[in-house]
């Protein structure tokens, strides 16, 4: 048996281990930081001057001081000092300032984009994969300028929202 969990390296309690409460409390501090994480803002290289216990940030490239070498980690301030959690693919964090979710792709934190194959609301798919472009109306024996303008406006809206090419 190893002395830490496979995913987040949380310390295990081992038979005959002294000060088990210290290992247990360390695991709880790490779980508290990683479970339903929320960060103050976008990734930053600047170590906060006066963080409150439980506040978290994502460490950006170029960080110095106690954050050196912790790029992309979730940094959480605790009464015992900084705790760092290395992200795993699919890990999410709520960006408090921006009001959107970040997720770890396996190589970088997203900038608020959320990957999905479709969007379903109330059991009904409302957005799916992008479809091909729709041609503007042309031809016909009776030309209705107002109807064509309305159809063109719909096509522009669909393109603007990324629903068609």
MODELLER restraints for C-alpha pairs under 7 A, 6 or more apart:
rsr = mdl.restraints
at = mdl.atoms
rsr.add(forms.Gaussian(group=physical.xy_distance, feature=features.Distance(at['CA:3:A'], at['CA:11:A']), mean=5.97, stdev=0.5))
rsr.add(forms.Gaussian(group=physical.xy_distance, feature=features.Distance(at['CA:3:A'], at['CA:12:A']), mean=5.26, stdev=0.5))
rsr.add(forms.Gaussian(group=physical.xy_distance, feature=features.Distance(at['CA:4:A'], at['CA:10:A']), mean=5.08, stdev=0.5))
rsr.add(forms.Gaussian(group=physical.xy_distance, feature=features.Distance(at['CA:4:A'], at['CA:11:A']), mean=4.34, stdev=0.5))
rsr.add(forms.Gaussian(group=physical.xy_distance, feature=features.Distance(at['CA:4:A'], at['CA:12:A']), mean=5.16, stdev=0.5))
rsr.add(forms.Gaussian(group=physical.xy_distance, feature=features.Distance(at['CA:5:A'], at['CA:11:A']), mean=6.53, stdev=0.5))
rsr.add(forms.Gaussian(group=physical.xy_distance, feature=features.Distance(at['CA:5:A'], at['CA:12:A']), mean=6.89, stdev=0.5))
rsr.add(forms.Gaussian(group=physical.xy_distance, feature=features.Distance(at['CA:10:A'], at['CA:27:A']), mean=5.15, stdev=0.5))
rsr.add(forms.Gaussian(group=physical.xy_distance, feature=features.Distance(at['CA:11:A'], at['CA:23:A']), mean=5.96, stdev=0.5))
rsr.add(forms.Gaussian(group=physical.xy_distance, feature=features.Distance(at['CA:11:A'], at['CA:27:A']), mean=5.75, stdev=0.5))
rsr.add(forms.Gaussian(group=physical.xy_distance, feature=features.Distance(at['CA:13:A'], at['CA:20:A']), mean=6.23, stdev=0.5))
rsr.add(forms.Gaussian(group=physical.xy_distance, feature=features.Distance(at['CA:13:A'], at['CA:23:A']), mean=6.65, stdev=0.5))
rsr.add(forms.Gaussian(group=physical.xy_distance, feature=features.Distance(at['CA:13:A'], at['CA:24:A']), mean=6.92, stdev=0.5))
rsr.add(forms.Gaussian(group=physical.xy_distance, feature=features.Distance(at['CA:30:A'], at['CA:83:A']), mean=6.87, stdev=0.5))
rsr.add(forms.Gaussian(group=physical.xy_distance, feature=features.Distance(at['CA:33:A'], at['CA:76:A']), mean=6.14, stdev=0.5))
rsr.add(forms.Gaussian(group=physical.xy_distance, feature=features.Distance(at['CA:34:A'], at['CA:85:A']), mean=6.85, stdev=0.5))
rsr.add(forms.Gaussian(group=physical.xy_distance, feature=features.Distance(at['CA:36:A'], at['CA:93:A']), mean=6.73, stdev=0.5))
rsr.add(forms.Gaussian(group=physical.xy_distance, feature=features.Distance(at['CA:37:A'], at['CA:92:A']), mean=6.81, stdev=0.5))
rsr.add(forms.Gaussian(group=physical.xy_distance, feature=features.Distance(at['CA:37:A'], at['CA:93:A']), mean=4.68, stdev=0.5))
rsr.add(forms.Gaussian(group=physical.xy_distance, feature=features.Distance(at['CA:37:A'], at['CA:94:A']), mean=6.38, stdev=0.5))
rsr.add(forms.Gaussian(group=physical.xy_distance, feature=features.Distance(at['CA:38:A'], at['CA:56:A']), mean=6.64, stdev=0.5))
rsr.add(forms.Gaussian(group=physical.xy_distance, feature=features.Distance(at['CA:38:A'], at['CA:93:A']), mean=4.79, stdev=0.5))
rsr.add(forms.Gaussian(group=physical.xy_distance, feature=features.Distance(at['CA:38:A'], at['CA:94:A']), mean=4.30, stdev=0.5))
rsr.add(forms.Gaussian(group=physical.xy_distance, feature=features.Distance(at['CA:38:A'], at['CA:95:A']), mean=5.93, stdev=0.5))
rsr.add(forms.Gaussian(group=physical.xy_distance, feature=features.Distance(at['CA:38:A'], at['CA:96:A']), mean=6.62, stdev=0.5))
rsr.add(forms.Gaussian(group=physical.xy_distance, feature=features.Distance(at['CA:39:A'], at['CA:55:A']), mean=6.96, stdev=0.5))
rsr.add(forms.Gaussian(group=physical.xy_distance, feature=features.Distance(at['CA:39:A'], at['CA:56:A']), mean=4.77, stdev=0.5))
rsr.add(forms.Gaussian(group=physical.xy_distance, feature=features.Distance(at['CA:39:A'], at['CA:57:A']), mean=4.81, stdev=0.5))
rsr.add(forms.Gaussian(group=physical.xy_distance, feature=features.Distance(at['CA:39:A'], at['CA:58:A']), mean=6.84, stdev=0.5))
rsr.add(forms.Gaussian(group=physical.xy_distance, feature=features.Distance(at['CA:39:A'], at['CA:93:A']), mean=6.37, stdev=0.5))
rsr.add(forms.Gaussian(group=physical.xy_distance, feature=features.Distance(at['CA:39:A'], at['CA:94:A']), mean=6.04, stdev=0.5))
rsr.add(forms.Gaussian(group=physical.xy_distance, feature=features.Distance(at['CA:39:A'], at['CA:95:A']), mean=5.15, stdev=0.5))
rsr.add(forms.Gaussian(group=physical.xy_distance, feature=features.Distance(at['CA:39:A'], at['CA:96:A']), mean=6.06, stdev=0.5))
rsr.add(forms.Gaussian(group=physical.xy_distance, feature=features.Distance(at['CA:40:A'], at['CA:56:A']), mean=6.21, stdev=0.5))
rsr.add(forms.Gaussian(group=physical.xy_distance, feature=features.Distance(at['CA:40:A'], at['CA:57:A']), mean=5.79, stdev=0.5))
rsr.add(forms.Gaussian(group=physical.xy_distance, feature=features.Distance(at['CA:40:A'], at['CA:95:A']), mean=6.08, stdev=0.5))
rsr.add(forms.Gaussian(group=physical.xy_distance, feature=features.Distance(at['CA:40:A'], at['CA:96:A']), mean=5.29, stdev=0.5))
rsr.add(forms.Gaussian(group=physical.xy_distance, feature=features.Distance(at['CA:40:A'], at['CA:97:A']), mean=6.11, stdev=0.5))
rsr.add(forms.Gaussian(group=physical.xy_distance, feature=features.Distance(at['CA:41:A'], at['CA:57:A']), mean=6.87, stdev=0.5))
rsr.add(forms.Gaussian(group=physical.xy_distance, feature=features.Distance(at['CA:41:A'], at['CA:95:A']), mean=5.25, stdev=0.5))
rsr.add(forms.Gaussian(group=physical.xy_distance, feature=features.Distance(at['CA:41:A'], at['CA:96:A']), mean=6.00, stdev=0.5))
rsr.add(forms.Gaussian(group=physical.xy_distance, feature=features.Distance(at['CA:41:A'], at['CA:97:A']), mean=5.20, stdev=0.5))
rsr.add(forms.Gaussian(group=physical.xy_distance, feature=features.Distance(at['CA:41:A'], at['CA:98:A']), mean=6.59, stdev=0.5))
rsr.add(forms.Gaussian(group=physical.xy_distance, feature=features.Distance(at['CA:42:A'], at['CA:95:A']), mean=6.72, stdev=0.5))
rsr.add(forms.Gaussian(group=physical.xy_distance, feature=features.Distance(at['CA:43:A'], at['CA:57:A']), mean=6.60, stdev=0.5))
rsr.add(forms.Gaussian(group=physical.xy_distance, feature=features.Distance(at['CA:43:A'], at['CA:58:A']), mean=4.57, stdev=0.5))
rsr.add(forms.Gaussian(group=physical.xy_distance, feature=features.Distance(at['CA:43:A'], at['CA:59:A']), mean=5.52, stdev=0.5))
rsr.add(forms.Gaussian(group=physical.xy_distance, feature=features.Distance(at['CA:43:A'], at['CA:60:A']), mean=5.00, stdev=0.5))
rsr.add(forms.Gaussian(group=physical.xy_distance, feature=features.Distance(at['CA:44:A'], at['CA:58:A']), mean=6.36, stdev=0.5))
rsr.add(forms.Gaussian(group=physical.xy_distance, feature=features.Distance(at['CA:44:A'], at['CA:59:A']), mean=5.42, stdev=0.5))
rsr.add(forms.Gaussian(group=physical.xy_distance, feature=features.Distance(at['CA:44:A'], at['CA:60:A']), mean=4.69, stdev=0.5))
rsr.add(forms.Gaussian(group=physical.xy_distance, feature=features.Distance(at['CA:45:A'], at['CA:59:A']), mean=5.68, stdev=0.5))
rsr.add(forms.Gaussian(group=physical.xy_distance, feature=features.Distance(at['CA:45:A'], at['CA:60:A']), mean=4.67, stdev=0.5))
rsr.add(forms.Gaussian(group=physical.xy_distance, feature=features.Distance(at['CA:45:A'], at['CA:61:A']), mean=6.23, stdev=0.5))
rsr.add(forms.Gaussian(group=physical.xy_distance, feature=features.Distance(at['CA:45:A'], at['CA:62:A']), mean=5.80, stdev=0.5))
rsr.add(forms.Gaussian(group=physical.xy_distance, feature=features.Distance(at['CA:45:A'], at['CA:63:A']), mean=4.04, stdev=0.5))
rsr.add(forms.Gaussian(group=physical.xy_distance, feature=features.Distance(at['CA:46:A'], at['CA:63:A']), mean=6.29, stdev=0.5))
rsr.add(forms.Gaussian(group=physical.xy_distance, feature=features.Distance(at['CA:51:A'], at['CA:77:A']), mean=6.50, stdev=0.5))
rsr.add(forms.Gaussian(group=physical.xy_distance, feature=features.Distance(at['CA:52:A'], at['CA:77:A']), mean=6.75, stdev=0.5))
rsr.add(forms.Gaussian(group=physical.xy_distance, feature=features.Distance(at['CA:53:A'], at['CA:77:A']), mean=5.20, stdev=0.5))
rsr.add(forms.Gaussian(group=physical.xy_distance, feature=features.Distance(at['CA:53:A'], at['CA:78:A']), mean=4.67, stdev=0.5))
rsr.add(forms.Gaussian(group=physical.xy_distance, feature=features.Distance(at['CA:53:A'], at['CA:79:A']), mean=6.13, stdev=0.5))
rsr.add(forms.Gaussian(group=physical.xy_distance, feature=features.Distance(at['CA:54:A'], at['CA:76:A']), mean=6.05, stdev=0.5))
rsr.add(forms.Gaussian(group=physical.xy_distance, feature=features.Distance(at['CA:54:A'], at['CA:77:A']), mean=5.58, stdev=0.5))
rsr.add(forms.Gaussian(group=physical.xy_distance, feature=features.Distance(at['CA:54:A'], at['CA:78:A']), mean=5.86, stdev=0.5))
rsr.add(forms.Gaussian(group=physical.xy_distance, feature=features.Distance(at['CA:55:A'], at['CA:76:A']), mean=5.66, stdev=0.5))
rsr.add(forms.Gaussian(group=physical.xy_distance, feature=features.Distance(at['CA:55:A'], at['CA:77:A']), mean=5.77, stdev=0.5))
rsr.add(forms.Gaussian(group=physical.xy_distance, feature=features.Distance(at['CA:56:A'], at['CA:74:A']), mean=6.64, stdev=0.5))
rsr.add(forms.Gaussian(group=physical.xy_distance, feature=features.Distance(at['CA:56:A'], at['CA:75:A']), mean=5.39, stdev=0.5))
rsr.add(forms.Gaussian(group=physical.xy_distance, feature=features.Distance(at['CA:56:A'], at['CA:76:A']), mean=4.21, stdev=0.5))
rsr.add(forms.Gaussian(group=physical.xy_distance, feature=features.Distance(at['CA:56:A'], at['CA:77:A']), mean=6.48, stdev=0.5))
rsr.add(forms.Gaussian(group=physical.xy_distance, feature=features.Distance(at['CA:57:A'], at['CA:74:A']), mean=5.84, stdev=0.5))
rsr.add(forms.Gaussian(group=physical.xy_distance, feature=features.Distance(at['CA:57:A'], at['CA:75:A']), mean=5.25, stdev=0.5))
rsr.add(forms.Gaussian(group=physical.xy_distance, feature=features.Distance(at['CA:57:A'], at['CA:76:A']), mean=6.57, stdev=0.5))
rsr.add(forms.Gaussian(group=physical.xy_distance, feature=features.Distance(at['CA:58:A'], at['CA:72:A']), mean=5.88, stdev=0.5))
rsr.add(forms.Gaussian(group=physical.xy_distance, feature=features.Distance(at['CA:58:A'], at['CA:73:A']), mean=5.78, stdev=0.5))
rsr.add(forms.Gaussian(group=physical.xy_distance, feature=features.Distance(at['CA:58:A'], at['CA:74:A']), mean=4.70, stdev=0.5))
rsr.add(forms.Gaussian(group=physical.xy_distance, feature=features.Distance(at['CA:58:A'], at['CA:75:A']), mean=6.01, stdev=0.5))
rsr.add(forms.Gaussian(group=physical.xy_distance, feature=features.Distance(at['CA:59:A'], at['CA:70:A']), mean=6.39, stdev=0.5))
rsr.add(forms.Gaussian(group=physical.xy_distance, feature=features.Distance(at['CA:59:A'], at['CA:71:A']), mean=5.00, stdev=0.5))
rsr.add(forms.Gaussian(group=physical.xy_distance, feature=features.Distance(at['CA:59:A'], at['CA:72:A']), mean=5.04, stdev=0.5))
rsr.add(forms.Gaussian(group=physical.xy_distance, feature=features.Distance(at['CA:59:A'], at['CA:73:A']), mean=5.57, stdev=0.5))
rsr.add(forms.Gaussian(group=physical.xy_distance, feature=features.Distance(at['CA:59:A'], at['CA:74:A']), mean=6.46, stdev=0.5))
rsr.add(forms.Gaussian(group=physical.xy_distance, feature=features.Distance(at['CA:59:A'], at['CA:75:A']), mean=6.61, stdev=0.5))
rsr.add(forms.Gaussian(group=physical.xy_distance, feature=features.Distance(at['CA:60:A'], at['CA:71:A']), mean=5.26, stdev=0.5))
rsr.add(forms.Gaussian(group=physical.xy_distance, feature=features.Distance(at['CA:60:A'], at['CA:72:A']), mean=5.87, stdev=0.5))
rsr.add(forms.Gaussian(group=physical.xy_distance, feature=features.Distance(at['CA:61:A'], at['CA:71:A']), mean=5.21, stdev=0.5))
rsr.add(forms.Gaussian(group=physical.xy_distance, feature=features.Distance(at['CA:73:A'], at['CA:84:A']), mean=5.97, stdev=0.5))
rsr.add(forms.Gaussian(group=physical.xy_distance, feature=features.Distance(at['CA:73:A'], at['CA:85:A']), mean=5.39, stdev=0.5))
rsr.add(forms.Gaussian(group=physical.xy_distance, feature=features.Distance(at['CA:73:A'], at['CA:86:A']), mean=4.64, stdev=0.5))
rsr.add(forms.Gaussian(group=physical.xy_distance, feature=features.Distance(at['CA:73:A'], at['CA:87:A']), mean=6.04, stdev=0.5))
rsr.add(forms.Gaussian(group=physical.xy_distance, feature=features.Distance(at['CA:74:A'], at['CA:84:A']), mean=5.54, stdev=0.5))
rsr.add(forms.Gaussian(group=physical.xy_distance, feature=features.Distance(at['CA:74:A'], at['CA:85:A']), mean=5.00, stdev=0.5))
rsr.add(forms.Gaussian(group=physical.xy_distance, feature=features.Distance(at['CA:74:A'], at['CA:86:A']), mean=6.45, stdev=0.5))
rsr.add(forms.Gaussian(group=physical.xy_distance, feature=features.Distance(at['CA:75:A'], at['CA:82:A']), mean=6.42, stdev=0.5))
rsr.add(forms.Gaussian(group=physical.xy_distance, feature=features.Distance(at['CA:75:A'], at['CA:83:A']), mean=5.79, stdev=0.5))
rsr.add(forms.Gaussian(group=physical.xy_distance, feature=features.Distance(at['CA:75:A'], at['CA:84:A']), mean=4.69, stdev=0.5))
rsr.add(forms.Gaussian(group=physical.xy_distance, feature=features.Distance(at['CA:75:A'], at['CA:85:A']), mean=6.64, stdev=0.5))
rsr.add(forms.Gaussian(group=physical.xy_distance, feature=features.Distance(at['CA:76:A'], at['CA:82:A']), mean=5.63, stdev=0.5))
rsr.add(forms.Gaussian(group=physical.xy_distance, feature=features.Distance(at['CA:76:A'], at['CA:83:A']), mean=5.22, stdev=0.5))
rsr.add(forms.Gaussian(group=physical.xy_distance, feature=features.Distance(at['CA:76:A'], at['CA:84:A']), mean=6.41, stdev=0.5))
rsr.add(forms.Gaussian(group=physical.xy_distance, feature=features.Distance(at['CA:77:A'], at['CA:83:A']), mean=6.38, stdev=0.5))
rsr.add(forms.Gaussian(group=physical.xy_distance, feature=features.Distance(at['CA:87:A'], at['CA:104:A']), mean=6.55, stdev=0.5))
rsr.add(forms.Gaussian(group=physical.xy_distance, feature=features.Distance(at['CA:88:A'], at['CA:104:A']), mean=6.66, stdev=0.5))
rsr.add(forms.Gaussian(group=physical.xy_distance, feature=features.Distance(at['CA:88:A'], at['CA:106:A']), mean=6.44, stdev=0.5))
rsr.add(forms.Gaussian(group=physical.xy_distance, feature=features.Distance(at['CA:89:A'], at['CA:104:A']), mean=5.33, stdev=0.5))
rsr.add(forms.Gaussian(group=physical.xy_distance, feature=features.Distance(at['CA:89:A'], at['CA:105:A']), mean=5.27, stdev=0.5))
rsr.add(forms.Gaussian(group=physical.xy_distance, feature=features.Distance(at['CA:89:A'], at['CA:106:A']), mean=4.54, stdev=0.5))
rsr.add(forms.Gaussian(group=physical.xy_distance, feature=features.Distance(at['CA:90:A'], at['CA:103:A']), mean=6.05, stdev=0.5))
rsr.add(forms.Gaussian(group=physical.xy_distance, feature=features.Distance(at['CA:90:A'], at['CA:104:A']), mean=5.51, stdev=0.5))
rsr.add(forms.Gaussian(group=physical.xy_distance, feature=features.Distance(at['CA:90:A'], at['CA:105:A']), mean=6.27, stdev=0.5))
rsr.add(forms.Gaussian(group=physical.xy_distance, feature=features.Distance(at['CA:91:A'], at['CA:103:A']), mean=5.57, stdev=0.5))
rsr.add(forms.Gaussian(group=physical.xy_distance, feature=features.Distance(at['CA:91:A'], at['CA:104:A']), mean=5.39, stdev=0.5))
rsr.add(forms.Gaussian(group=physical.xy_distance, feature=features.Distance(at['CA:92:A'], at['CA:101:A']), mean=6.69, stdev=0.5))
rsr.add(forms.Gaussian(group=physical.xy_distance, feature=features.Distance(at['CA:92:A'], at['CA:102:A']), mean=5.58, stdev=0.5))
rsr.add(forms.Gaussian(group=physical.xy_distance, feature=features.Distance(at['CA:92:A'], at['CA:103:A']), mean=4.29, stdev=0.5))
rsr.add(forms.Gaussian(group=physical.xy_distance, feature=features.Distance(at['CA:92:A'], at['CA:104:A']), mean=6.46, stdev=0.5))
rsr.add(forms.Gaussian(group=physical.xy_distance, feature=features.Distance(at['CA:93:A'], at['CA:101:A']), mean=5.84, stdev=0.5))
rsr.add(forms.Gaussian(group=physical.xy_distance, feature=features.Distance(at['CA:93:A'], at['CA:102:A']), mean=5.25, stdev=0.5))
rsr.add(forms.Gaussian(group=physical.xy_distance, feature=features.Distance(at['CA:93:A'], at['CA:103:A']), mean=6.35, stdev=0.5))
rsr.add(forms.Gaussian(group=physical.xy_distance, feature=features.Distance(at['CA:94:A'], at['CA:100:A']), mean=5.98, stdev=0.5))
rsr.add(forms.Gaussian(group=physical.xy_distance, feature=features.Distance(at['CA:94:A'], at['CA:101:A']), mean=4.58, stdev=0.5))
rsr.add(forms.Gaussian(group=physical.xy_distance, feature=features.Distance(at['CA:94:A'], at['CA:102:A']), mean=6.15, stdev=0.5))
rsr.add(forms.Gaussian(group=physical.xy_distance, feature=features.Distance(at['CA:95:A'], at['CA:101:A']), mean=5.86, stdev=0.5))
rsr.add(forms.Gaussian(group=physical.xy_distance, feature=features.Distance(at['CA:95:A'], at['CA:102:A']), mean=6.66, stdev=0.5))
rsr.add(forms.Gaussian(group=physical.xy_distance, feature=features.Distance(at['CA:100:A'], at['CA:112:A']), mean=5.75, stdev=0.5))
rsr.add(forms.Gaussian(group=physical.xy_distance, feature=features.Distance(at['CA:101:A'], at['CA:112:A']), mean=5.50, stdev=0.5))
rsr.add(forms.Gaussian(group=physical.xy_distance, feature=features.Distance(at['CA:102:A'], at['CA:109:A']), mean=6.23, stdev=0.5))
rsr.add(forms.Gaussian(group=physical.xy_distance, feature=features.Distance(at['CA:102:A'], at['CA:110:A']), mean=5.25, stdev=0.5))
rsr.add(forms.Gaussian(group=physical.xy_distance, feature=features.Distance(at['CA:102:A'], at['CA:111:A']), mean=6.26, stdev=0.5))
rsr.add(forms.Gaussian(group=physical.xy_distance, feature=features.Distance(at['CA:102:A'], at['CA:112:A']), mean=5.15, stdev=0.5))
rsr.add(forms.Gaussian(group=physical.xy_distance, feature=features.Distance(at['CA:103:A'], at['CA:109:A']), mean=5.47, stdev=0.5))
rsr.add(forms.Gaussian(group=physical.xy_distance, feature=features.Distance(at['CA:103:A'], at['CA:110:A']), mean=5.36, stdev=0.5))
rsr.add(forms.Gaussian(group=physical.xy_distance, feature=features.Distance(at['CA:104:A'], at['CA:110:A']), mean=6.36, stdev=0.5))
rsr.add(forms.Gaussian(group=physical.xy_distance, feature=features.Distance(at['CA:117:A'], at['CA:128:A']), mean=6.41, stdev=0.5))
rsr.add(forms.Gaussian(group=physical.xy_distance, feature=features.Distance(at['CA:117:A'], at['CA:129:A']), mean=6.54, stdev=0.5))
rsr.add(forms.Gaussian(group=physical.xy_distance, feature=features.Distance(at['CA:118:A'], at['CA:125:A']), mean=6.86, stdev=0.5))
rsr.add(forms.Gaussian(group=physical.xy_distance, feature=features.Distance(at['CA:118:A'], at['CA:127:A']), mean=5.51, stdev=0.5))
rsr.add(forms.Gaussian(group=physical.xy_distance, feature=features.Distance(at['CA:118:A'], at['CA:128:A']), mean=4.27, stdev=0.5))
rsr.add(forms.Gaussian(group=physical.xy_distance, feature=features.Distance(at['CA:118:A'], at['CA:129:A']), mean=6.57, stdev=0.5))
rsr.add(forms.Gaussian(group=physical.xy_distance, feature=features.Distance(at['CA:119:A'], at['CA:125:A']), mean=5.75, stdev=0.5))
rsr.add(forms.Gaussian(group=physical.xy_distance, feature=features.Distance(at['CA:119:A'], at['CA:126:A']), mean=5.79, stdev=0.5))
rsr.add(forms.Gaussian(group=physical.xy_distance, feature=features.Distance(at['CA:119:A'], at['CA:127:A']), mean=5.00, stdev=0.5))
rsr.add(forms.Gaussian(group=physical.xy_distance, feature=features.Distance(at['CA:119:A'], at['CA:128:A']), mean=6.37, stdev=0.5))
rsr.add(forms.Gaussian(group=physical.xy_distance, feature=features.Distance(at['CA:120:A'], at['CA:126:A']), mean=5.67, stdev=0.5))
rsr.add(forms.Gaussian(group=physical.xy_distance, feature=features.Distance(at['CA:130:A'], at['CA:162:A']), mean=6.84, stdev=0.5))
rsr.add(forms.Gaussian(group=physical.xy_distance, feature=features.Distance(at['CA:130:A'], at['CA:163:A']), mean=4.95, stdev=0.5))
rsr.add(forms.Gaussian(group=physical.xy_distance, feature=features.Distance(at['CA:130:A'], at['CA:164:A']), mean=5.19, stdev=0.5))
rsr.add(forms.Gaussian(group=physical.xy_distance, feature=features.Distance(at['CA:130:A'], at['CA:165:A']), mean=6.99, stdev=0.5))
rsr.add(forms.Gaussian(group=physical.xy_distance, feature=features.Distance(at['CA:131:A'], at['CA:163:A']), mean=6.46, stdev=0.5))
rsr.add(forms.Gaussian(group=physical.xy_distance, feature=features.Distance(at['CA:131:A'], at['CA:164:A']), mean=4.74, stdev=0.5))
rsr.add(forms.Gaussian(group=physical.xy_distance, feature=features.Distance(at['CA:131:A'], at['CA:165:A']), mean=6.53, stdev=0.5))
rsr.add(forms.Gaussian(group=physical.xy_distance, feature=features.Distance(at['CA:132:A'], at['CA:164:A']), mean=5.42, stdev=0.5))
rsr.add(forms.Gaussian(group=physical.xy_distance, feature=features.Distance(at['CA:132:A'], at['CA:165:A']), mean=5.26, stdev=0.5))
rsr.add(forms.Gaussian(group=physical.xy_distance, feature=features.Distance(at['CA:133:A'], at['CA:164:A']), mean=5.16, stdev=0.5))
rsr.add(forms.Gaussian(group=physical.xy_distance, feature=features.Distance(at['CA:133:A'], at['CA:165:A']), mean=4.58, stdev=0.5))
rsr.add(forms.Gaussian(group=physical.xy_distance, feature=features.Distance(at['CA:134:A'], at['CA:155:A']), mean=6.77, stdev=0.5))
rsr.add(forms.Gaussian(group=physical.xy_distance, feature=features.Distance(at['CA:136:A'], at['CA:152:A']), mean=6.01, stdev=0.5))
rsr.add(forms.Gaussian(group=physical.xy_distance, feature=features.Distance(at['CA:137:A'], at['CA:148:A']), mean=6.26, stdev=0.5))
rsr.add(forms.Gaussian(group=physical.xy_distance, feature=features.Distance(at['CA:158:A'], at['CA:164:A']), mean=5.91, stdev=0.5))
rsr.add(forms.Gaussian(group=physical.xy_distance, feature=features.Distance(at['CA:159:A'], at['CA:165:A']), mean=6.08, stdev=0.5))
